[in-house]
Structures are given as structure tokens and as C-alpha cells.
Amino acid sequence: MRRFAALFADLDARTATTAKVDALVAYFGAAPPADAAWATYFLAGGKPRAVVGSRALREFAVAASGLPDWLFEESYQAVGDLAETIAHLLPPPARRTDLGLAQWVETRLLPLRGLAPAEVLARLRDYADELDDGERFVLIKLIGGAFRVGVSRLLVTRALARHAGIDARVVAQRLIGYTDIRHLPTPDRFIGLIEPGPAHLSGGTPYPFFLAHALTLAPTPFDAVLGPPHDWLVEWKYDGIRGQLVRREGQAWLWSRGEELITERFPEIARAAGALPDGCVLDGEVLVWDVGAEHPAPFARLQTRTTRKSVSPRLLAQTPAVFVAYDLLEEEGADLRALPQHERRTRLQAMLADVPAGPLRLSPQVQGASWAELATLREASRARQVEGFMLKHRAAAYGVGRTKDSGTWWKWKIDPMSVDCVLVYAQRGHGRRASLYTDYTFAVWDRAPRDAAEAHQVVEALGAGQTPAALQAQGLPVLVPFAKAYSGLTDAEIRQVDAVIRKTTVEKFGPVRTVVPTLVFELGFEGIQRSARHKSGIALRFPRMLHWRQDKPLHEADTLAVLQGLLAAVA
């Protein structure tokens, strides 16, 4: 545990990619295989379920530190991170331990799940008494299922490859499925990641996904930057679940990009895969697509399938799923990823030509004589329930991760939908942002104020403590909360907004502040849907702040009718 906690602190302190890889390589060179196996699991994104809930961790911290509840909560609000708060408040350790990470996880942490609360408390006090602040921090993160570290899976892959002296693409392939907690990390599994030789696929193992880069240029310079359109395969960018459909050994497996096996959630796709030849792997998108519909359904319909562990006949009928294939990675057991994009596409078309119409579909290609013509077609994306275009160079191989080494894929997305809205609630951030108000709730007017004077009247009333109901009784417009966001501002802007929030706070509800509405922001989002869970009746997908509209007066912020109009346009 001591070595892993030191690695965590080292990674957290470094910002340069090369420095992080150096730290990882040094760790893998010194750690025993059992510890390296678990470290790889956590660093590569493995997320075991919490073995102790946050309430029990709070009770443990209060009892072990001797602090009253209110002082612990005040400390937590100041720090912003539960594990860091607990690590700092506990008394110094009375003894030290040399137990490795694997022993800690397997013999101490995992057995905590299901124990009586009193026994959990006793064991936690005993364990914490062997660790310093940094080690306690990592321990609480692991126990609470909230472990995060500032390295990507790609960096872990690069570090393992350098440590072992093998191709990073081989390591990437071997890492597929490694973070599935149903198969615990072991020394043998770790050694299998770094042993010499090629990667061997077995059963339903998919390939590492090839990811696209965002294309943000205006269409005007495309010819100079990309060349003519006929050098590219152009397809619609669907808004679904990226997946690989694996057909081997007479069985079918469907994997999400997050390496989650989702076959059971989409049984109609698994059944349709029976028509595919054995020894093939297709890359594509899982969508809900109603029978006879020209376009796929919004992502919100698909979400009803992803959140269910079992799929009822009724849900199957209400949300018919399809797999829209756009690449062929394996055929007759042979890896096709090194072939040019256009050849893989030709083979995919030939394969699907023999498959009956139904849940398996071929992604259509879009033709355009010029980039300007394609830009015009792209404007119809929202009406088609897509996000724009995918551009794939005809000569591109299928790479690993987001790289241009093997070829290029671009995602040419349409601009996000946006509204101008008003900040009404604020909450402190976490970690390094714990001392700043960075998490915001936004609202729109239920009707547009007549002028700046009426909007100012609302501000004055709210500042005096009047409720929205009291404002409505006076015939004044009311701000309706509809979305939360925390990303999009610069550090300097966050500090400025934080200062305004502190000066305009009306009420405090635990960590949340109600503020006098004075700040207008342009909020961008990828999707909008109806929601019975929100008072506004609306929920957004991926909301983020695009601009702080210091140029826009409060009374010109958008209304609920604008959101409803956007909802009607995509329904």
C-alpha cells in the first residue's frame, strides 16, 4: 500500500505526460506482480463497488477523530473531499505496516462488505492506525469506491509496454476486459499483460476501439486541410452506444466502448448476429429504431434499455434496438484492422448483403461533390437524430485509441443547442476547487420580463427573501431551474463568479447557496428531453457553459418556451 500511495501522490503532483509515464514505469519495475495486477486494475479505470458507504465512513471518522458531527461537516465542506477530510482529521498512526496493495485489497478491504457496522468500525480504526495521511487517503478512496487518478488508460498502456519492451497495441488488446471485477486481478493475469509475443483473442474478446478526433474548422479550408471529399468515406454520426459485435465459436457477444458486456440488454441484436459468419467482429452503434421509421429514436429512448438489468417483452416492443455497423475488424478469424478503410467497408457491405433485414444494418454512406455541399447536408443532422458526420480517410487503418498513427477519423459534429440562462444556485467544487463555488444551477424565465425594470423588481424581491410563489401572486415572472453545469469556465472566470456568489448569497442549504439572480450564461447541450423528475419538465444531455454573457442583461435571458421549442424541434 505504501508504494501505491506514493505512486498516487507522484501522479497527482505531475502534469507532464512523459513524467507520469516515467512514474508508472518505475512503479511497475519495483512492484511485485500481485500488487502490480491490482494497481493496473485501478489505474486503468477499474471501479469495484464501494465496500463501505459514505455514511459509515463519516461515522468512523467522527468516532476515530473525537470531533463533534458539526465540526466534521464544516471541515468536509471546507476541504470538499471526504477521503482527504478523514485522512487529515484522524490521529497519527501508532504503528506501520508493510502489507502490499494486493494483501490490503484481498484480505482487508473486500471482506468488509456485508459485515456488521460495529465490526466495520473496529476494523477501519485498526487499519487506519497503520497508515500515514497519504496512505489513508488512498485507503478511503478504495473503500468508498471513489478512486480516481489523473492518468488515462492510454498512459497506463504506454507505461506497461515500455516496462515490458513490447508493442503498446499488444498491451491495449490484452487490457480488454481486464477491469471486469468478476475476474479479480492476479499475478498471472498481470504477467499475461506484459509477456512477449502477440495478443491472442479468445471467445468474445473485442478489439480496442479506434476513436475519432473533433473537427472544429469551418468548411472553407477543408480542401486545403483534408483534400477533396472523394478521399474520404462520409457517414452520419449516430447518437447511440458505440459497440463491437463479436461472432465466434457459434456465439455472439456485444461489448460497449466502456468494455461492458451488454449482450443480455439487447437480445434481439444477439439473435440477429446468428446470421453472421463465424469468426467476425463488427464495429458500430447501438440505437433504438422504430420499425418503419426513417430515422433513429432520440438517445433518451435508448437510455431506458441501458438502465435495466433485465429486458421485459414490453420494453423490447417499445424500444426496438438495432446495430448499425460501419466497420469490419475481423473476418473468418483474420484481423483486418491493418487493411485500408475502403477495403474493410467493401467487405462489410458484402457480408451484410446476405443478412436478413432487421436489427443488423449497414451504416449508409453520404455522397457530396464538395465540402460545401456536405456542409449543407450536415445542417439536417438534428432532423435525422444524428450529431453530424464521421469522416474516415479511405486509406486509414483501424488504430487503437485516439491516434493518427494508423490513419484518421474525424467527427464533424453540429454546434450544440444553447440557451441563455441565469445562475440561481451554487455549490462548492471538489478537490482543488473545494474552496470555490464551481457547480451551478441555472434557470430560465417562466415568461419574458416586460423590460429591465420588471426583471430588477424580481431581483429586489428575491433579495428581500420573497418566494417564487409570492412573486407569481404579484404577477411577476419567475425563474425556473432546469439544469446544472460545472464545466466551461476558465480559472479566472471561476474566481470572478465565486466572488459574485459570495456577495449575493440569499440563503444557505448545507453546501448549496441560493443567490440573487444577476449572472447570465450561455449553456450548451447535446440533447434535450422531457423529464417528470424535474420541475421544469425538461432534462438536458451533457450541459456545459459556453460563455459568461456579461454583455447580456438579465431580462433578455431565455424563457421556458424557448426550451420547449427546442424540445419540439427534436421530438
N, C-alpha and C positions, 0 to 999 in steps of 0.2 A: 504493500500500500504506500509505503514511504516513497519508493521510486516513481510510482504512478502519480502521486500527488505532486511530486517535484516536476514531472513532465507537464502536468496540467498547468502549474504556475508558470513554467517556461513558455508554453504555447500561448498562454493568456497575455504574457508580457511582450511577446514578439509580434511585429506587424508584417515583416517581410516574409514572403512566401518561402524563399530559399532558407531563411533562418528556421522557419517552422519545420521544413523537411529535414534539415540538419538535426534538429532536436528529436524528431521521430526516429531517424536512422540511429542516432546514438542510443535511444531507449531500446529499440529492437535488438541492437547489438549486445546490450547488457542484461536484458530481462530474460528469465527462464521461459521456456516455451509455454508453460501453463499460464504465467502472468501475461505474456505477450498475446496469447489467444484471447483473453478477456479484454485486454487493452484495445486490441484490434476491433473487437466487437463494439465496444463503447465509442471509440473514435470514429468508426465507420458508420455510425448512426443507429446502432442497436439501442432499443428502448424497452427494457423489461418493465413489467408492471410494477407500480410502487408496492413495496412490501410493508410500508407503514404510512398511514395517511398524514396529511398536514396537521390535522387537529391533534393527533397523538404526538407528533413531533413538537408542537407548541407546548403540550402538557409536559413532555420530557424536559424541554428547555427551561420552563418555569421552575419545575421541581429541582433540576440539577443546578440552576444558577442561583436559586433562592430569591429571585426577583418577583415582585407582585405582577399580576397579569397586565395591569395598565402600563407599567413601565416597560415590560417586554414588548407590548404592542406599539408603544411610542418608539422604541428602539427599532422595531421592524419597519415602521413607516419611514424612519429616517434613513435606514440602510437600504431598504427596498428589495432585499433578497433574504428569504427565510434561512437558507443554509448558512449564508455569511453572518447573519444576525446570531444564530445559535453558536456558530464556531467562535465568535468573539466574546459571547457572554458566559460561556462555560468556564469553570475554574481551571487553572493549569493542570496538566496531566501529572499523575502520581508515579507513573511507570511508562516504559516504552516497549514496543513490540516490533519484531522483525518479520511478522507474518506477511506473505506476499499477497498480491491482489487476488489471485485465484482462491487462496485459502479464505480470505475475507469474504469474497462473494459466495463461495460454495458452502462454507461451514458456518458462517456467521450471518450474512445478510439474507440469503434466500430462506433459511429456516425460520426467520422472524415472521413470515407470512402465516397468519392463522393462529398465532399464539395469543394467550390471554393478555389483555392490556397491561396488567401488573408485571407479567413476565417480560413483555417487550420493554417496559420502562426500566426494569432492573438490568436487562442485557445492554440496553443503549448506554446507561450510565457506566457500566463496566467497560464497554468498548471505547467510549469517548475518553475514558481516563487513561488510555494508552496512546492517544494521538495529539499532535500539536494542532494549531489553528488551521493550517492549510490542509492537513490530512482530515480533520473533522469536516471541513467544508466539502471535500470530495465525498466523504462517507455519507453525509446527509443528502447530497445530490443523488447519490446512487440509491440510497434507501427510499427517497421520495420519488424516484422515477423521473427526476428533472435534470439529469446530467446533460449538459451542453458544453461544447468546447469549440474554440474558433478555428477549426480545421475542416476542410471539406473531405469527402470521400476520395476525391481525386488526389489530394495531397497524401492521404494515407496510402493510396495505391502507389504513388510515386516513391514514397519512402520505403515501402516493403520491397518494391522492385529494385531499388538501389541497394538496400540491405542484402538482398539475395543475389544481385547481379543477374537478373532476368528481365525479360521484356515486360513493361508495365501493362501492356494489353493482356498478357497471360494472367497477371495478378488480378486485373479487373474482371476477367472471366471467372476466375476461381472465387472471387469475393461474392459472386451472385449467390444469394441465399444464405450467406454467412451470418447475417444479422437476424435470422429467424430463431427466436428464442426457444422454439420447440426442439432445437438441436443445440445443446449447450456447447460453447466453445471449449475445445480440448487441445492438449499439446499436439495430438496427431492432426487435428484439423488445421492448426496453425502451420505445422510443418508442411502440410499439403499445399498451403498457400505459396510457400517460398521454395519448394523443391525444384530442381532443374527439370527441363522438359516442357512439352506443350501442355496446354489446358485440355482436359478430357471432359466432354459433355456426356452426361448420362441422364436417362429418364427425361423429366420435364424441364431440365435446367435451361433457362433462356440465355440470350447473349446480353452483354452490356448495351445499354441504349445509346444511340447516336443522337446528340442534341443540336438544335439549331441556334444560330446567333440572331440577335434582333437587328433588323434593318431599319434604320431611322432616317435615311436620306429621303429627300423629295425625289420624285420620279425623273426630274430633269436630267441629272447627271448619270442615270443608270447605264446608258450606253458606254460612257467613258469608264465607269467603275466596274460594271458587270459584263459588258459586252452585249451583243444582240440577244433578244429573247429566245431565239431558236437554240441557244446554247444551254437552255435551262428547261427542266420539267417543272411546270407550274400546276399546283393543286390547291384546293381550298384548305385553309387551316381550320380544322374542326375543333369545337369546344367540348371535348369529352374526356375520357380516361385513356391515356396512352397505354398501350399494352402489346405484349407479344403472345401470339397463339402458337403453341408448340404441339406438334403432332408426331409422336414417336411411340414405338413399341405397342401400337394399337390403341393408344390412349391420347387424350387431349388435355393440355394444361393452359390456363390463361393467367398471365402474370401482368401486374401493373408496373408502371415505371418505378414505383417505390419498392419493388421486389416483394410485393404482397401477392400471394396466390389467391385469385378471385374467381376461380372456376365455378365454385358452388353458387356464387351470387349471379352467375349468368349461364344457367344450364342450357338455354336454347343455343347459345354460341358453341358450347362444348359439344352438343349433339350435332350441330351442323358441321363441326370440324371432322366428324366421321367421314365426310365425303372427300376430305383432302387425302392426298397420297401420304403414306407413312414416310417419316424422315424429312419433315419440312417445318420451317419456322417462319411465321408471317409477322411483320410489324404493322401496327395500325392503331385505330381509335375505336373505343367502345362508346356507342351512342344509343340513346333512345330514339327510335324512328318508327313512327306510326305507320301501319300498313296503308299504302296508297298515298302517303304524304310526299310532297315534293322535296321537303327539307327536313332535317333532323329536329327533334324537340329541344327546347332550352335545357341548359345544364341542370336546372333545378329539378326537372323530371328524373334525370339520371341519379341525382343525389338520393332519391327515395330507394334506389336499389343498393347503393353503396353503404347505407347506414343500417341495413338489415342483415342479420346473420343467416336467416332463413327466408326463402322467397316463396310466398304463397301463390297458388294458381291465380288468384285475383290480381296480385301485384304483377305477375307475369303478363297477364292480359292487358293491364292498364299501362304498363311501361315496357313494350316490346324492345328488346335490345338487339343491336346489330354490331358486327365487327367490320369496319371499313378498312380494308387492307391497302397499304401503299408501299410496301417493300417486302421482298423475299430474301431472307437471310440464310436459309438452308433449304436444299433440295436433294432428295434421295440420300440424305445423310451427309452431304457435302457442304462445307462452309462457303457461301457465295459472297461474303462481305467485301472481298478484295475486287470483285468484278465492278465495272462501271455501272453507274446508276441506271442508265438507259437499258443495259442488258438485264439487270435484275428486274426492271419494270416489264420488259418483254416476256421474261419467264413467268412473272407473276400473272400477267394477263392470260398467258396460255394455260396456267394451272387453274385459274378461277373460271375459265371458259367452260370447263367440264363440271363445275359445281352448280347444283340447282339454285335457283333464285331463292333468297330467304335471308337468314341472319348474316351470311357472309357476302360482302360486297367489295367491289373494286373501287378505289378512290378515283373519281374522274379527273382527267387532265383538262386544264383550261388553256385555250388557244388564244393568242393575241399577236397581231403583226408587229406591234410596237409596245414599248413600256407605257406610253401614254394611253394606248387602247386598254392595256391590262389595268392601269390605274382607274380607268372609267368603270371597268367590270368590278373592280375591288370595292367601289362605292356601294355596291348592292350587298355587301357582306352581311350586314345586320338583318336584312330581309331574308337572307338564306340561313340565318342562325349559325354563321361562321365568324371567325375572328380576322379574316383576311386571307392572304396567300402564303403557301410554302413554296420557296424557290430552291430547287435542287439541281446542281450542275450535272449535266449529262455524264461527265467523266468521273463524278465523285464516287469513291468507295464508301463503305459504311464504317465509320470510325467508332471510337469509344469516347463517350462523354462529349463535352463541348470543345471540340478541337477542329482545326483546319488542316491538320497534317495529312488526313486521308482524302480531303475534299471539303466541299462547303455546302451547308444547308442554311438558308436564311428564312426567318419568319418575318413576313412583311405584313404586320398587323395594322388594322384600322386604329384611329385615335380612340382613346377611351371616351365613354359618355361622361358628362360632367354637369355639375350644378354649382351655383354659388350659394353658400350656406353660412350659418352663424354658429360660432363656438358658444356652447351653453354650460358644459360640464368639463372638468379637467381632473386628471388623476396622475399621481407621480409615476415615473418610469421605474425601471428595474436596473440592477447592476450599476454601471457607471452613471446612469441617468436617474438614480434613485433620489437625488436632491432636487430634481427639476420636474415640473409638470409637463409631461410629454404625450400623455394619452388623452385624446379629446373626444367629446361627444358633440355632434353637430345637429342643427335644427334648420328647418325651413318655415316660412310663414304659412299659417293656415289660409290666409288671404293676403294679398299685397297691401301694405300700408298706403294710405292715400298720398302721403308725402313724408318728407323728413320729419316734420313736426309730429305726426302721429307716431312714427317709429320712436322718436325721442320720448313721447309720452309713455310708451310701453317700457322703455328703459328706466325712466324715472319711477314708474310703478313697481317694477321688479326690484330696483334698488331699495325701495322702501319696504320690501318684503311682501308685496301683494302676490297672490297666487294666480295661475293661469285662469282658473275658474272666475276669479274676481275681475280679471281683465275682460273675459268674454261677457260677463254681466254688464260691463260698461260699453260693450260694443267695439272693443279694441281687438286688433289682430293678436294672435298667439303664435309663439314659436313651437313647432312640433319636432321633438328629437327623432332622428331616423337612422343615424349611422355613427360608428366610432372609427377613428383612424389614429395612427401614431407615426406614420412614415411620410416622408416627402419634404420635410423642412431641413434647412441647414442648421448646424450647431448654433450659429449666431442668431438665426431666426428663433430657434427654440428658447434661447436665453431671453430674447426680447418678449416673446409671448409669455414666458414664465413670469416675467416682471409685471406684465399687464394682469395676468391671472391673480397674482398675489394682491394687487391693488384693488381689484374689482370683485373679490370674493363676497358673496352674499351669505352662504351657508356652507357648513362642512358636514358631510355624512361619512364618517370614518375617513378613508383615504381620498374620497371624492369631494371636490369643491363645486358648488354652484356659483357661476359668475354672472355679472351683469353683461348682457349681450352687446359687445362693441366690435368684435373682430369678425371679419368676413373672409372666407376661404373658398377657393375653387377646389371642389372634391371630385376626383376622377374615379371611375369604377368600370369593371369589365362586364358586369351583368346586373340586372335588376329583376326582382320577382316579388310576388305577393307573399305576405307572411302574417299569419294570425298571431305570432308571438310578439310582434312589435306594435306599439300604439299607432304608429304611422300607417300600419298595414303593408309596409314595404321593407324589403331587405336587399342589400347590395352585395355584390361579389367583388372581392379584392379592392375595397375603398382605400384611397390614399390621397394625401394633399398634393395638389398640383401647384398651387400658387397661394400665397397670402395676399389677398386682394386689398391692399392698403389704399388702392385707388377707388374702391367701390363703397358707397355709403350704405348704411345698414338697411335703409328702406328699399334698396334695389336688390337685395338678396332674393333668391328664387322662392317659389311657393310650392305647396304640396301638389298643386295642379300640374306643375312642370314635371315633377316626378311621376305622376300618374300618366302624363302624356308620353313619357319615355317608356313606361311600362306597357302602355297600349301599343306603342310602335314596335316592340319586340315580342309581344304576345303571339 
